[in-house]
């Protein structure tokens, strides 16, 4: 049963520290999404990749957040420096290319980030 | 633009009660519609989907019909169980207009009590 994996599952860090979250999309999926979920804002799209190229990162604070796909099996989301308001659950999701199979998104279990 | 509006929660029902969670959408093209479910501490899971008008998606006793005339995709279940307690998200994706970027509603929390 193919799944999106995310590491770490939980991260507690101090303000100002760098945080890196990793995601392994399902093999064969070429679209990858990063979301942030908070009680106040709900589910927010941060960035969206297709074939490892960023298509939309308008939801991401550019001064401190960066998202990359070093290869097809790894997506990373980095926060530097982290702030308490970044505390949230960060989800990665992946999907098939448009026109190739069903295109629902498959979500990972999330990384729960707490910045103190 | 594209957007989804769903019923505010939280919703509390007794076991075996009938469930309806309303969802309406705005789209510029011809979207596909989805319901996702999120159990505590987990990611979102696809519950059901419909890709064109009048399609009915169904799974695990849940159903939703894609109504283009009312721009709606309401989620229903005839008899809920305690295990259905979760947060439910309505979503749309307009493949032609925006690739497979999804637009999610704010989520509706459901609690089923024995």
Boltz contact constraints between the chains, C-beta under 6 A:
constraints:
  - contact:
      token1: [A, 31]
      token2: [B, 100]
      max_distance: 6.0
  - contact:
      token1: [A, 42]
      token2: [B, 106]
      max_distance: 6.0
  - contact:
      token1: [A, 43]
      token2: [B, 104]
      max_distance: 6.0
  - contact:
      token1: [A, 48]
      token2: [B, 101]
      max_distance: 6.0
  - contact:
      token1: [A, 91]
      token2: [B, 43]
      max_distance: 6.0
  - contact:
      token1: [A, 95]
      token2: [B, 100]
      max_distance: 6.0
  - contact:
      token1: [A, 98]
      token2: [B, 95]
      max_distance: 6.0
  - contact:
      token1: [A, 98]
      token2: [B, 99]
      max_distance: 6.0
  - contact:
      token1: [A, 98]
      token2: [B, 100]
      max_distance: 6.0
  - contact:
      token1: [A, 103]
      token2: [B, 100]
      max_distance: 6.0
  - contact:
      token1: [A, 104]
      token2: [B, 46]
      max_distance: 6.0
  - contact:
      token1: [A, 105]
      token2: [B, 102]
      max_distance: 6.0
  - contact:
      token1: [A, 107]
      token2: [B, 43]
      max_distance: 6.0
  - contact:
      token1: [A, 107]
      token2: [B, 44]
      max_distance: 6.0
  - contact:
      token1: [A, 108]
      token2: [B, 43]
      max_distance: 6.0
  - contact:
      token1: [A, 109]
      token2: [B, 43]
      max_distance: 6.0
  - contact:
      token1: [A, 110]
      token2: [B, 43]
      max_distance: 6.0
